[in-house]
Amino acid sequence: MGQLASDLPDCLPRLQRAVAAALWHYTTAPVAKPYYVRGCIPDLDEARVTVALWTGPTAREKKNLFLSVPLVSGGLPISATEVTLGLLRLGKGTHLFGFTGRRFDGKRVLDGSALVEGGSAPSPSLPEETGEQQGPRGFYFERPGRLKKY
């Protein structure tokens, strides 16, 4: 049986750790050309993360993009795989780039809800928790080579 949104405060750190771990690979490989993941910043008040993207080390013009991605849809948690698949679709010309966003640390933040809410149905359950911490809830490269963990 799926978890309800009211149960999310207990599993929110685990969800955020799972998304951060899934996106770590895309710090060295593009998640959606030309964007690489620069960070996955946990929201401590809501069931969401801010995914920071940048155009990568070889781009002539460095551009940053910040997406605010929900971790719950229809009262059920969204898996790290669904978040990753949503970001992979950015390279397919998603309409999301046309939206105006709010500000975050002086950078533009776009609402990434359309990435995950329009895709497949949310996973009805989460993987079993082992009781161990499996990594940080988030990370952010303030500058290349300068990592901050959350």
N, C-alpha and C positions, 0 to 999 in steps of 0.2 A: 504494500500500500504506500502511496506517495506521502511525502511530508507536506504539511500545511504551512502557509506563510508564517503562522504564529510560532512554529517550531524553528524557524530560520535563525533566530539569534543564537541558538545553541550550535548550529552547524555552519554559521556564516564564516568563521575563521577557516574552517576546513574547505569550504567552497572557494574562498579567496586564495588559499594556498594552492589548491588544485589548478585554478586558472593561471596563477603566477608561474607554476611549474610547467604548465602546458605551453605558455607563451615564451618561456625562456629560450627555447630553440630558435625562435624567430628574432633573437637579438643578433644572430650571425647569418641568418638566411632571410630573404624578404618574405613577409607574410602576404603581401599583396604589392606587386611592383608599383611604384618604386619604394614602398614603405617597409621598414624594419621596425621591430618593437624596441622601444627605448625604455619602456617601463610599464608596470601594472600596479597601480596605486590603489590600495584598498580604501573603501569608504567605511568609516567606523560607525556611521549613523544609519546607513541604508544598505540594503542588499544589492550592492553594485560595486564595480571597480572602474577606475579611469585608466584606459589603455593609452599610453603615449607612443606615438609613431613618429619616425623621422625618415628622411629620404636616404639615409645610409652614408657610409664613409666615402663613396666614390662620386656622389652627386656634386655637380658644380654649384647648384643652388640648394642650400640646406633649408628644408621646410619641415615644420613640426605640425602634427595633427593630434589632438586629444579627443578620445571618444569615451563618453560615459555609458558603460554597458551594464544593464541590469543582470542580476543573478537569479531572478525569479520571474516566472511568467505564468499567469493563470493560477497563482497560489502554489506552484511547484518549482523546485529549484532547477536551474539550468545547468547542465553539465559543462565542464571545461572544454570538452570536445565540441559542443554546440557553439560556445563562444569562439573557439578557434576557427570552426567552419564558417561562422559569420564573418570573421575578419578576412578569411581567405576569399570570400565573395566580394570584398572591396575592390579587388582587381578586375572584376567583371563589369565595372561601370555602374555600381550601385548609386541610386539617387541620393544617398546620404551626404555626398560631398556638396550638394546644393543647399543644405540647410544652414541657417545661421545658428551659431552656438553662444553659450555664455562663456565667461572668462574663468580661467584657472591658472594661477601663477603667471598672469600676463599672456597666456596662450589661449587659443580658441578651443572650446570644448563642444563637441557635437553629441547629440543624443544618439547613442548606438542601439536603442531599443529595437529599431526596425531590423537590425542585423540578426537578432535572435528570436524575436517574436513572430517574424514572418516565415521562419524556416520550419523545421520539423517540430513535432510535439516535444515538450520538455520530458526529460527522463523522469520516470515515476519514482525512482529511488536512487540513492547515492551509494557508492562503494562502502563496504564495511570499514569502519575506522579501527585502526590498530592500537590507538591510544598514544602513539608516538607523534611528535611534531615532525612533519614531513617537509619542512622548509619555511621560508618567510611567507607572510601573507601578501607580500608585494615587494617590488623593487623599482628603482628608477636610476638611470644613468644621468646624473646632473651634467656631466661632461663625459666624452668618451674616456673610458678607463676609470671613471670615478663613480662607483656603484654605491647606492644607498639602499639598505634593506629595511623593510617594515615588518 
